[in-house]
Amino acid sequence: MSADDSRPFAPLPIVDGATPATAASCATVPAAAPGRRLPPWLRQNLAPGGGHGETAGLIAELGLETVCSSAKCPNRLECWSARTATFMILGNVCTRPCGFCSVPRGKTEALEADEPERVAEAARRLGLAHVVITSVTRDDLPDGGAEHFRRTVEAVRAATGAAVEVLVPDFLGKDGALERVMASRPEVFNHNTETVPRLYREVRGRKSRYAWTLGLLREAKRLDPATRTKSGLMLGLGETRDELLDVLADLLGAGVDFLTLGQYLQPTLDSLPVTRYVPPEEFDELGTLARRMGFRRVASGPLVRSSYHAREMTEDGRVA
């Protein structure tokens, strides 16, 4: 969220242990697959107007990538109208063939040495108090891009004084990569679990491993206990309730503080199909249950995404 908190933002369904949250949101969403209609709770649009053009212009001017655009996020116009975005570093081509993602895959390009400074300039001009930095997966780099992450976090903090949240790939097999990222002391360390173990290969590809995801989150907390760890899952890919609850227990065992649960939406016709649209009341129930299990903060709703309202997830802007 930007420093200007007067800008309208749809309420985030954060469960704080009091009353169940609603799943209301305003966003455009990807089209449903042919012959399959979106349920009414997903067919909501932003009101006409909005200030998303200013954010889009700044991103274009500085030559930056955002996961908002590359991943076809359904909340993009809402977030950009509120002058916030999730910056995506290390290029716009991914080396992993994840079945749920619309980020292009193919031949990667060399890193841009000035990208950290350009991200920092964008964060400064947007007036961000909480900056989320994510990336494509770069298995082709010796450190998976970890040093570039470190430089970007430090550049943003120097330019803005903002809290920084990193949403990282798994750095599978890259010795010392996690340590480099954690050396920048991000306020929030986010790595998405995405789905249950049974579906990992189909959803995340043959290189991704559920055990590595848990280990990465556990090790990040060990390296810096003051950093809040965070993870998220997409629902509607064929997981069962028992499988989901087992994953939540595993994440708690790995010391995860913050949890996001959202509806998977098929971004392209070549992506994995949606097996089920989870109703808002079920998201409410799961969010309340997860909070009672022990997560410090839970956001659960159909349009929740891992970096949506990220500052609000850190207990109204305070990482404590």
C-alpha contacts under 8 A as a table, 3 or more apart, distances in Angstrom:
res1	aa1	res2	aa2	distance
1	M	4	D	7.90
1	M	5	D	7.25
1	M	79	C	7.96
1	M	82	A	6.96
1	M	83	R	7.30
1	M	84	T	5.65
1	M	128	L	6.38
1	M	129	A	6.97
1	M	130	H	6.59
1	M	309	H	6.47
1	M	310	A	7.42
1	M	311	R	6.08
1	M	312	E	7.77
2	S	5	D	6.43
2	S	82	A	6.83
2	S	83	R	5.99
2	S	84	T	5.92
2	S	126	L	6.60
2	S	127	G	5.53
2	S	128	L	4.35
2	S	129	A	6.07
2	S	130	H	7.54
3	A	127	G	5.26
3	A	128	L	5.45
3	A	129	A	5.72
4	D	7	R	6.32
4	D	127	G	7.55
5	D	8	P	7.85
7	R	82	A	5.79
8	P	82	A	6.87
9	F	78	E	7.07
9	F	79	C	7.70
9	F	82	A	6.93
10	A	24	A	7.35
10	A	25	S	5.38
10	A	26	C	6.30
11	P	24	A	7.01
11	P	25	S	6.78
12	L	23	A	7.64
12	L	24	A	7.91
12	L	25	S	7.64
12	L	299	A	7.00
12	L	304	V	7.69
12	L	309	H	6.86
12	L	312	E	7.96
13	P	21	A	4.88
13	P	22	T	5.64
13	P	23	A	5.74
13	P	24	A	7.67
13	P	299	A	5.37
13	P	300	S	5.83
13	P	301	G	6.14
13	P	304	V	7.88
14	I	21	A	6.25
14	I	287	G	7.85
14	I	297	R	7.05
14	I	298	V	5.45
14	I	299	A	4.22
14	I	300	S	6.57
14	I	313	M	7.41
15	V	18	A	7.26
15	V	19	T	7.27
15	V	20	P	6.21
15	V	21	A	5.97
15	V	287	G	6.01
15	V	288	T	5.99
15	V	291	R	6.62
15	V	297	R	6.70
15	V	298	V	5.31
15	V	299	A	6.15
15	V	300	S	7.49
16	D	19	T	7.47
16	D	288	T	7.95
16	D	291	R	6.89
16	D	296	R	7.99
16	D	297	R	6.47
16	D	298	V	7.23
17	G	20	P	7.76
17	G	288	T	6.63
17	G	291	R	6.18
17	G	292	R	6.87
20	P	284	D	5.71
20	P	285	E	7.25
20	P	287	G	7.66
20	P	288	T	6.18
21	A	284	D	5.87
22	T	280	P	7.26
22	T	281	E	7.83
22	T	284	D	6.71
22	T	301	G	7.53
23	A	280	P	5.51
23	A	281	E	7.86
23	A	283	F	7.58
23	A	284	D	7.35
23	A	300	S	7.55
23	A	301	G	4.82
23	A	302	P	6.46
23	A	303	L	7.65
24	A	41	W	7.78
24	A	301	G	7.94
25	S	44	Q	7.53
25	S	303	L	6.91
26	C	44	Q	5.66
26	C	45	N	5.51
26	C	46	L	5.37
26	C	75	N	7.58
26	C	78	E	7.13
27	A	44	Q	5.82
27	A	45	N	4.86
27	A	46	L	5.43
27	A	74	P	5.80
27	A	75	N	5.08
27	A	76	R	7.55
27	A	77	L	6.98
27	A	78	E	6.33
28	T	43	R	7.45
28	T	44	Q	6.36
28	T	45	N	5.03
28	T	46	L	6.78
28	T	74	P	5.24
28	T	75	N	6.61
28	T	76	R	7.98
28	T	77	L	7.56
29	V	42	L	7.08
29	V	43	R	7.26
29	V	44	Q	7.93
29	V	73	C	7.56
29	V	74	P	4.42
29	V	75	N	7.60
29	V	265	L	7.93
30	P	72	K	7.37
30	P	74	P	6.65
30	P	265	L	6.81
30	P	266	Q	7.00
30	P	267	P	5.78
31	A	38	L	7.71
31	A	266	Q	7.93
31	A	267	P	7.67
32	A	35	G	7.94
32	A	36	R	5.77
32	A	37	R	5.79
32	A	38	L	5.75
32	A	265	L	7.91
32	A	266	Q	7.17
33	A	36	R	5.40
33	A	37	R	7.57
33	A	266	Q	7.46
33	A	269	L	6.73
33	A	273	P	7.63
38	L	42	L	6.23
38	L	43	R	6.50
39	P	42	L	5.70
39	P	43	R	6.68
39	P	277	Y	7.37
40	P	43	R	5.11
40	P	44	Q	7.63
41	W	44	Q	6.89
41	W	279	P	7.87
41	W	280	P	7.53
41	W	302	P	8.00
42	L	302	P	7.38
42	L	303	L	7.69
46	L	77	L	7.56
46	L	78	E	6.99
47	A	50	G	7.63
50	G	53	G	7.89
50	G	81	S	5.35
51	G	54	E	5.91
51	G	55	T	7.38
51	G	80	W	7.02
51	G	81	S	4.30
51	G	82	A	7.13
51	G	83	R	7.56
52	H	55	T	5.37
52	H	56	A	6.18
52	H	77	L	5.91
52	H	78	E	7.51
52	H	79	C	7.70
52	H	80	W	4.46
52	H	81	S	3.91
52	H	82	A	7.32
52	H	83	R	7.05
53	G	56	A	4.97
53	G	57	G	5.94
53	G	80	W	7.65
53	G	81	S	7.54
54	E	57	G	5.11
54	E	58	L	6.30
54	E	83	R	7.76
55	T	58	L	5.18
55	T	59	I	6.26
55	T	80	W	5.63
55	T	81	S	7.26
55	T	83	R	5.71
55	T	84	T	7.36
55	T	126	L	7.74
56	A	59	I	5.19
56	A	60	A	6.20
56	A	80	W	7.17
57	G	60	A	5.11
57	G	61	E	5.99
58	L	61	E	4.98
58	L	62	L	6.24
58	L	122	A	6.99
59	I	62	L	5.40
59	I	63	G	6.10
59	I	64	L	5.35
59	I	65	E	7.29
59	I	122	A	7.16
60	A	63	G	5.00
60	A	64	L	6.37
61	E	64	L	7.94
62	L	118	R	6.15
62	L	122	A	7.34
63	G	118	R	7.98
64	L	87	F	7.38
64	L	88	M	7.58
64	L	89	I	7.89
64	L	115	E	7.77
64	L	118	R	7.46
64	L	119	V	7.18
65	E	69	S	7.74
65	E	70	S	7.56
65	E	87	F	6.17
65	E	88	M	5.19
65	E	89	I	6.72
65	E	91	G	7.24
65	E	92	N	6.74
66	T	69	S	5.71
66	T	70	S	6.36
66	T	85	A	6.85
66	T	86	T	5.60
66	T	87	F	4.52
66	T	88	M	4.65
66	T	89	I	7.94
67	V	70	S	4.93
67	V	71	A	5.29
67	V	72	K	7.56
67	V	73	C	7.36
67	V	86	T	6.00
67	V	87	F	6.42
67	V	88	M	5.51
67	V	134	T	7.52
67	V	135	S	7.88
68	C	71	A	5.87
68	C	72	K	5.95
68	C	73	C	4.98
68	C	75	N	7.71
68	C	76	R	5.42
68	C	85	A	6.85
68	C	86	T	6.45
69	S	72	K	5.03
69	S	73	C	6.52
69	S	76	R	7.21
70	S	73	C	7.88
70	S	92	N	7.38
70	S	102	S	6.68
70	S	103	V	5.20
70	S	104	P	7.77
71	A	101	C	6.30
71	A	102	S	5.20
71	A	103	V	5.46
71	A	267	P	7.61
72	K	76	R	7.71
72	K	102	S	7.04
72	K	267	P	6.52
73	C	76	R	5.55
74	P	77	L	7.86
74	P	303	L	7.22
75	N	78	E	5.43
75	N	79	C	6.19
75	N	303	L	7.42
75	N	308	Y	7.67
76	R	79	C	5.28
76	R	80	W	5.97
76	R	85	A	7.87
77	L	80	W	5.12
77	L	81	S	5.88
78	E	81	S	5.19
78	E	82	A	6.46
79	C	82	A	5.07
79	C	83	R	6.45
79	C	84	T	5.46
79	C	85	A	6.35
79	C	308	Y	7.91
80	W	83	R	4.84
80	W	84	T	5.31
80	W	85	A	6.16
81	S	84	T	7.56
83	R	126	L	5.99
84	T	126	L	6.92
84	T	128	L	7.04
85	A	132	V	7.65
86	T	131	V	7.34
86	T	132	V	5.19
86	T	133	I	5.98
86	T	134	T	7.00
86	T	307	S	7.01
87	F	119	V	7.15
87	F	132	V	6.41
87	F	133	I	4.98
87	F	134	T	6.07
87	F	135	S	7.76
88	M	91	G	7.40
88	M	92	N	7.64
88	M	133	I	6.05
88	M	134	T	4.82
88	M	135	S	4.58
88	M	136	V	7.04
89	I	92	N	7.65
89	I	115	E	7.46
89	I	133	I	7.23
89	I	134	T	6.30
89	I	135	S	4.72
89	I	136	V	7.03
89	I	149	F	7.84
90	L	111	L	6.00
90	L	112	E	7.72
90	L	135	S	5.90
90	L	136	V	6.39
90	L	138	R	7.47
90	L	145	G	6.81
90	L	148	H	7.56
91	G	108	T	7.37
91	G	109	E	6.95
91	G	111	L	7.02
91	G	135	S	7.63
91	G	136	V	6.97
92	N	103	V	7.01
92	N	104	P	6.78
92	N	136	V	6.59
93	V	103	V	6.70
93	V	104	P	5.07
93	V	105	R	5.10
93	V	106	G	6.16
93	V	107	K	6.98
93	V	108	T	5.60
93	V	109	E	7.94
93	V	136	V	6.63
94	C	97	P	7.77
94	C	103	V	6.71
94	C	104	P	6.15
94	C	105	R	4.73
94	C	106	G	6.66
94	C	108	T	7.18
94	C	136	V	5.06
94	C	137	T	5.28
94	C	138	R	6.36
95	T	105	R	5.91
95	T	106	G	6.52
95	T	107	K	7.83
95	T	108	T	7.62
95	T	136	V	7.72
95	T	137	T	5.81
95	T	138	R	5.72
95	T	139	D	6.10
95	T	140	D	7.41
96	R	105	R	7.02
96	R	137	T	6.48
96	R	139	D	7.90
96	R	204	R	7.90
96	R	205	G	6.92
96	R	207	K	7.78
97	P	105	R	6.87
97	P	204	R	7.18
97	P	205	G	5.84
98	C	101	C	5.80
98	C	202	E	7.90
98	C	203	V	5.81
98	C	204	R	4.46
98	C	205	G	5.29
99	G	202	E	6.71
99	G	203	V	4.94
99	G	204	R	6.24
99	G	205	G	7.12
99	G	271	S	5.46
99	G	272	L	5.45
100	F	203	V	6.16
100	F	204	R	7.58
100	F	266	Q	6.85
100	F	267	P	7.47
100	F	271	S	5.45
100	F	272	L	5.56
101	C	267	P	7.00
101	C	271	S	6.92
102	S	267	P	6.08
102	S	268	T	6.69
102	S	271	S	7.45
103	V	136	V	7.89
112	E	115	E	5.44
113	A	116	P	7.36
114	D	117	E	5.50
114	D	118	R	6.43
115	E	118	R	5.03
115	E	119	V	6.16
115	E	152	T	7.54
116	P	119	V	5.22
116	P	120	A	6.21
116	P	148	H	7.48
116	P	151	R	6.20
116	P	152	T	4.12
116	P	153	V	7.64
116	P	155	A	6.00
116	P	156	V	7.40
117	E	120	A	4.96
117	E	121	E	6.14
117	E	152	T	7.07
117	E	155	A	5.94
117	E	156	V	7.40
118	R	121	E	5.02
118	R	122	A	6.25
119	V	122	A	5.15
119	V	123	A	6.24
119	V	152	T	7.20
119	V	156	V	6.91
120	A	123	A	5.11
120	A	124	R	6.13
120	A	152	T	7.35
120	A	155	A	5.76
120	A	156	V	4.20
120	A	157	R	7.71
120	A	159	A	5.98
120	A	160	T	7.36
121	E	124	R	5.03
121	E	125	R	6.14
121	E	156	V	7.69
121	E	159	A	7.15
122	A	125	R	5.20
122	A	126	L	6.07
123	A	126	L	5.19
123	A	127	G	6.14
123	A	128	L	5.48
123	A	131	V	6.95
123	A	156	V	7.00
123	A	160	T	7.07
124	R	127	G	5.13
124	R	128	L	6.50
124	R	156	V	7.93
124	R	159	A	6.41
124	R	160	T	5.49
125	R	128	L	7.92
127	G	160	T	7.85
128	L	131	V	6.27
128	L	160	T	7.61
128	L	162	A	6.75
129	A	160	T	7.59
129	A	161	G	7.59
129	A	162	A	4.56
129	A	163	A	6.23
129	A	311	R	7.91
130	H	162	A	5.36
130	H	163	A	4.75
130	H	164	V	5.74
130	H	165	E	7.29
130	H	310	A	7.47
130	H	311	R	5.56
130	H	317	G	7.54
131	V	156	V	7.94
131	V	162	A	6.64
131	V	163	A	6.30
131	V	164	V	4.87
131	V	165	E	6.04
132	V	164	V	6.01
132	V	165	E	4.68
132	V	166	V	5.78
132	V	167	L	7.14
132	V	307	S	6.93
132	V	310	A	7.46
133	I	153	V	7.80
133	I	164	V	7.53
133	I	165	E	6.26
133	I	166	V	4.91
133	I	167	L	6.08
134	T	166	V	5.84
134	T	167	L	4.59
134	T	168	V	5.73
135	S	167	L	7.34
135	S	168	V	6.49
135	S	169	P	7.19
136	V	169	P	7.25
137	T	144	G	7.14
137	T	169	P	5.64
137	T	170	D	7.98
137	T	171	F	7.89
138	R	141	L	5.76
138	R	144	G	5.09
138	R	145	G	6.48
139	D	142	P	7.59
139	D	144	G	5.52
139	D	171	F	7.46
139	D	172	L	7.90
140	D	144	G	6.94
141	L	144	G	4.77
141	L	145	G	6.23
142	P	145	G	7.69
142	P	174	K	6.76
143	D	146	A	5.58
143	D	147	E	7.13
143	D	171	F	7.37
143	D	174	K	5.42
143	D	175	D	7.25
143	D	176	G	7.50
143	D	177	A	5.40
144	G	171	F	5.54
144	G	174	K	6.54
144	G	177	A	6.93
145	G	148	H	5.27
145	G	149	F	6.38
145	G	177	A	7.89
146	A	149	F	5.01
146	A	150	R	6.32
146	A	171	F	8.00
146	A	177	A	5.23
146	A	178	L	6.94
146	A	180	R	5.94
146	A	181	V	5.60
147	E	150	R	4.97
147	E	151	R	6.23
147	E	177	A	7.57
147	E	180	R	6.06
147	E	181	V	6.82
148	H	151	R	5.13
148	H	152	T	6.13
149	F	152	T	5.14
149	F	153	V	6.18
149	F	181	V	6.13
150	R	153	V	5.30
150	R	154	E	6.26
150	R	180	R	6.38
150	R	181	V	5.08
150	R	182	M	7.76
150	R	183	A	7.14
150	R	184	S	5.38
151	R	154	E	5.24
151	R	155	A	6.06
151	R	184	S	7.87
152	T	155	A	5.06
152	T	156	V	6.11
153	V	156	V	5.27
153	V	157	R	6.17
153	V	164	V	6.68
153	V	184	S	6.37
153	V	186	P	7.22
154	E	157	R	5.16
154	E	158	A	6.07
154	E	184	S	6.26
155	A	158	A	5.17
155	A	159	A	6.19
156	V	159	A	5.20
156	V	160	T	5.94
156	V	161	G	7.37
156	V	162	A	7.30
156	V	164	V	7.81
157	R	160	T	5.32
157	R	161	G	4.64
157	R	162	A	5.63
157	R	163	A	7.20
157	R	164	V	7.27
158	A	161	G	5.94
163	A	186	P	7.39
163	A	187	E	5.94
164	V	186	P	5.35
164	V	187	E	5.54
164	V	188	V	6.61
165	E	186	P	5.82
165	E	187	E	5.90
165	E	188	V	4.48
165	E	189	F	5.92
165	E	190	N	7.04
166	V	186	P	6.68
166	V	188	V	6.39
166	V	189	F	5.27
166	V	190	N	5.77
167	L	189	F	6.43
167	L	190	N	4.45
167	L	191	H	5.46
167	L	192	N	7.67
168	V	189	F	7.79
168	V	190	N	6.38
168	V	191	H	5.43
169	P	191	H	6.60
170	D	191	H	7.35
170	D	208	S	7.72
170	D	212	W	7.33
170	D	213	T	6.51
170	D	216	L	7.03
171	F	174	K	5.47
171	F	177	A	6.49
171	F	178	L	7.30
172	L	207	K	7.96
172	L	208	S	7.65
172	L	212	W	7.46
174	K	177	A	5.60
175	D	178	L	7.89
176	G	179	E	5.19
176	G	180	R	6.36
177	A	180	R	5.26
177	A	181	V	6.60
178	L	181	V	5.21
178	L	182	M	6.15
178	L	216	L	7.74
178	L	220	A	7.25
179	E	182	M	5.08
179	E	183	A	6.02
179	E	223	L	7.59
180	R	183	A	5.13
180	R	184	S	7.23
181	V	184	S	5.78
181	V	185	R	7.55
182	M	185	R	5.16
182	M	186	P	6.67
182	M	220	A	7.05
182	M	223	L	7.22
182	M	224	D	7.30
185	R	224	D	7.65
185	R	227	T	7.23
186	P	189	F	6.37
186	P	227	T	6.60
187	E	226	A	7.82
187	E	227	T	5.19
187	E	228	R	6.36
187	E	319	V	6.93
188	V	227	T	5.57
188	V	228	R	4.76
188	V	229	T	5.74
188	V	230	K	7.05
189	F	220	A	7.40
189	F	227	T	6.65
189	F	228	R	6.16
189	F	229	T	4.78
189	F	230	K	6.09
190	N	229	T	5.77
190	N	230	K	4.51
190	N	231	S	5.57
191	H	213	T	7.46
191	H	217	L	7.00
191	H	230	K	6.49
191	H	231	S	5.26
191	H	232	G	7.56
192	N	213	T	7.85
192	N	230	K	7.63
192	N	231	S	4.54
192	N	232	G	4.83
192	N	233	L	6.64
192	N	306	S	7.53
193	T	196	V	7.76
193	T	210	Y	7.41
193	T	213	T	6.42
193	T	214	L	8.00
193	T	231	S	6.05
193	T	232	G	5.76
193	T	233	L	5.77
194	E	232	G	5.95
194	E	233	L	4.05
194	E	234	M	5.41
195	T	199	L	6.53
195	T	200	Y	6.44
195	T	203	V	7.45
195	T	233	L	5.47
195	T	234	M	6.12
195	T	235	L	7.43
195	T	237	L	7.76
195	T	239	E	7.44
195	T	244	L	8.00
196	V	199	L	5.69
196	V	200	Y	6.35
196	V	210	Y	7.98
196	V	239	E	6.46
196	V	243	E	6.28
196	V	244	L	6.35
196	V	247	V	6.47
197	P	200	Y	5.09
197	P	210	Y	5.84
198	R	201	R	7.68
199	L	202	E	5.45
199	L	203	V	5.92
199	L	238	G	7.91
199	L	239	E	7.55
200	Y	203	V	5.25
200	Y	204	R	5.40
200	Y	205	G	6.95
200	Y	208	S	7.17
200	Y	209	R	6.99
200	Y	210	Y	6.82
201	R	204	R	5.48
201	R	205	G	4.67
201	R	206	R	5.10
201	R	207	K	7.82
201	R	208	S	7.01
201	R	209	R	7.83
202	E	205	G	5.76
202	E	206	R	7.70
203	V	272	L	7.60
204	R	207	K	7.76
204	R	208	S	5.92
205	G	208	S	5.89
206	R	209	R	7.84
208	S	212	W	7.68
209	R	212	W	5.26
209	R	213	T	6.47
210	Y	213	T	5.14
210	Y	214	L	6.52
211	A	214	L	5.26
211	A	215	G	6.10
212	W	215	G	4.89
212	W	216	L	5.96
213	T	216	L	5.22
213	T	217	L	6.42
214	L	217	L	5.30
214	L	218	R	6.11
214	L	250	D	7.46
214	L	251	L	6.75
214	L	254	A	6.20
215	G	218	R	5.02
215	G	219	E	5.94
215	G	254	A	7.35
216	L	219	E	5.18
216	L	220	A	6.11
217	L	220	A	5.21
217	L	221	K	6.47
217	L	229	T	6.79
217	L	254	A	6.30
217	L	255	G	7.46
217	L	256	V	6.98
218	R	221	K	5.35
218	R	222	R	6.36
218	R	254	A	4.58
218	R	255	G	6.11
218	R	256	V	7.65
219	E	222	R	4.88
219	E	223	L	6.08
220	A	223	L	5.20
220	A	224	D	6.36
220	A	225	P	7.87
220	A	227	T	7.97
220	A	229	T	7.53
221	K	224	D	5.29
221	K	225	P	4.86
221	K	226	A	7.67
221	K	227	T	6.63
221	K	228	R	7.50
221	K	229	T	6.73
221	K	255	G	6.77
222	R	225	P	5.72
224	D	227	T	5.65
225	P	228	R	7.53
228	R	256	V	7.47
228	R	257	D	5.95
228	R	258	F	7.43
228	R	319	V	7.49
229	T	255	G	7.39
229	T	256	V	5.02
229	T	257	D	5.33
229	T	258	F	6.35
230	K	256	V	5.62
230	K	257	D	5.79
230	K	258	F	4.46
230	K	259	L	5.77
230	K	260	T	7.99
231	S	251	L	7.97
231	S	256	V	7.09
231	S	258	F	6.51
231	S	259	L	5.28
231	S	260	T	6.46
231	S	306	S	7.33
232	G	259	L	5.49
232	G	260	T	4.40
232	G	261	L	5.75
232	G	262	G	7.93
232	G	305	R	7.79
232	G	306	S	5.84
233	L	260	T	6.43
233	L	261	L	5.18
233	L	262	G	6.60
234	M	237	L	7.36
234	M	261	L	6.05
234	M	262	G	5.13
234	M	263	Q	5.44
234	M	264	Y	5.07
235	L	238	G	7.75
235	L	239	E	7.15
235	L	261	L	7.06
235	L	262	G	6.03
235	L	263	Q	4.95
235	L	264	Y	5.58
235	L	278	V	7.14
236	G	239	E	6.89
236	G	263	Q	6.21
236	G	264	Y	5.76
236	G	274	V	5.80
236	G	275	T	5.44
236	G	276	R	4.61
236	G	277	Y	5.81
236	G	278	V	6.43
237	L	264	Y	6.92
237	L	272	L	7.99
237	L	273	P	7.50
237	L	274	V	5.76
237	L	275	T	5.41
237	L	276	R	6.98
238	G	275	T	5.74
238	G	276	R	7.28
239	E	243	E	6.39
239	E	244	L	6.73
240	T	243	E	5.17
240	T	244	L	6.26
241	R	244	L	5.06
241	R	245	L	6.22
242	D	245	L	5.15
242	D	246	D	6.17
243	E	246	D	5.11
243	E	247	V	6.39
244	L	247	V	5.15
244	L	248	L	6.35
245	L	248	L	5.02
245	L	249	A	6.27
246	D	249	A	5.14
246	D	250	D	6.27
247	V	250	D	4.93
247	V	251	L	6.17
248	L	251	L	5.09
248	L	252	L	6.27
248	L	290	A	7.23
249	A	252	L	5.17
249	A	253	G	6.19
249	A	293	M	7.84
250	D	253	G	4.93
250	D	254	A	6.32
251	L	254	A	4.98
251	L	255	G	6.52
251	L	256	V	5.56
252	L	255	G	5.07
252	L	256	V	5.31
252	L	257	D	7.52
252	L	294	G	7.16
252	L	295	F	6.91
253	G	256	V	7.50
256	V	259	L	7.59
256	V	295	F	7.19
257	D	295	F	5.41
257	D	296	R	5.15
257	D	297	R	6.66
258	F	295	F	6.05
258	F	296	R	5.85
258	F	297	R	4.84
258	F	298	V	5.87
258	F	313	M	7.47
259	L	295	F	6.86
259	L	297	R	6.40
259	L	298	V	4.81
259	L	299	A	6.39
260	T	298	V	5.83
260	T	299	A	4.82
260	T	300	S	5.78
260	T	304	V	6.88
260	T	305	R	6.80
260	T	306	S	5.88
261	L	283	F	7.58
261	L	287	G	7.67
261	L	298	V	7.91
261	L	299	A	6.30
261	L	300	S	4.58
261	L	301	G	6.40
261	L	302	P	7.82
261	L	304	V	6.43
261	L	305	R	7.31
261	L	306	S	7.99
262	G	283	F	7.95
262	G	300	S	6.07
262	G	301	G	5.36
262	G	302	P	4.87
262	G	303	L	5.73
262	G	304	V	4.69
262	G	305	R	5.94
263	Q	277	Y	7.00
263	Q	278	V	6.77
263	Q	301	G	7.22
263	Q	302	P	4.57
263	Q	303	L	6.23
263	Q	304	V	7.33
264	Y	274	V	6.74
265	L	274	V	6.52
266	Q	269	L	7.24
266	Q	271	S	5.97
266	Q	272	L	6.41
266	Q	273	P	5.89
266	Q	274	V	6.23
267	P	271	S	6.51
268	T	271	S	5.29
274	V	277	Y	7.21
278	V	282	E	6.59
278	V	283	F	7.09
278	V	302	P	7.21
279	P	282	E	5.49
279	P	283	F	6.67
279	P	302	P	7.52
280	P	283	F	5.06
280	P	284	D	6.25
280	P	301	G	6.19
280	P	302	P	6.40
281	E	284	D	4.92
281	E	285	E	6.22
282	E	285	E	4.96
282	E	286	L	6.11
283	F	286	L	5.10
283	F	287	G	5.98
283	F	300	S	5.51
283	F	301	G	5.23
283	F	302	P	7.11
284	D	287	G	5.16
284	D	288	T	6.23
284	D	300	S	6.46
284	D	301	G	6.90
285	E	288	T	5.27
285	E	289	L	6.17
286	L	289	L	5.01
286	L	290	A	6.02
286	L	300	S	7.28
287	G	290	A	5.12
287	G	291	R	6.23
287	G	298	V	6.11
287	G	299	A	6.67
287	G	300	S	5.15
288	T	291	R	5.19
288	T	292	R	6.26
289	L	292	R	5.07
289	L	293	M	6.16
290	A	293	M	4.97
290	A	294	G	6.67
290	A	295	F	6.22
290	A	298	V	7.04
291	R	294	G	5.37
291	R	295	F	4.99
291	R	296	R	6.71
291	R	297	R	6.74
291	R	298	V	6.21
292	R	295	F	7.25
295	F	298	V	6.62
297	R	313	M	6.63
297	R	314	T	7.72
297	R	315	E	7.49
298	V	313	M	7.64
299	A	304	V	6.83
299	A	313	M	7.41
300	S	304	V	6.28
301	G	304	V	5.23
304	V	308	Y	6.31
305	R	308	Y	5.12
306	S	310	A	7.57
307	S	310	A	4.95
309	H	312	E	5.28
309	H	313	M	6.45
310	A	313	M	5.08
310	A	314	T	6.81
311	R	314	T	5.35
311	R	315	E	7.56
311	R	316	D	6.45
311	R	317	G	5.01
312	E	315	E	5.73
312	E	316	D	4.45
312	E	317	G	5.62
313	M	316	D	6.57
313	M	317	G	7.43
314	T	317	G	5.25
314	T	318	R	5.66
314	T	319	V	5.36
315	E	318	R	5.45
315	E	319	V	6.67
